[in-house]
Amino acid sequence: MKDIHNILNIKSNNIKPGRGKILISEPLMGDFYFKRSVVLLAEHNEEGSFGLIMNKPLSAKFNEIVRDFPDFETNLYLGGPVQSNNLFFIHTLGEKIEDSEEIIKGIYWGGDIEQIKDMIKLSMISPDEIRFYIGYSGWAGDQLDGELKKNSWLVSRIRAGKLLKANPEELWDMSIAAMGGEYAHWTNFPSDPTLN
């Protein structure tokens, strides 16, 4: 049987992973967390990589899962398999949130969680300015580079507006379509090849 990457015509692209880049999973990745996922990298260096899955909203609402937090009508997302008992967030509030770090122009991650709670209580934050995640996606040392060599991921760029405003269920297809060329046919593969 031919290698699945030859069948899909997967080739490594020339964009290197780094802060603010996205990882797009190959279409037949069967992993529960990463199947058809788009991961925003917040960090990538010799010590490892850290990111959040952008397109996996949970069916439960934010306050149904997150306790000790003001009422906030928003979705909660699955950020990845690491530290799934912890809450992570990205936002567009920039310097309004102390200790936040810009990861792509207009999108920041982290910051003072108590300040976030206070701003929510005072209705100073709207759901389209912040997104919360349970867990994160992490790779040790050269682990992500190894997965890239196996063509498990494509690396791409994305504008902040598209990242947060796109329908999460359409983000993987949209990201593949933006790659164009040889990757365009990826969206035609069934998400579960056993059902084909």
Summary of the structure (lengths in Angstrom):
residues: 196
radius of gyration: 17.2
end to end distance: 17.4
largest distance: 60.2
contacts: 556
relative contact order: 0.22
helix: 31%
strand: 30%
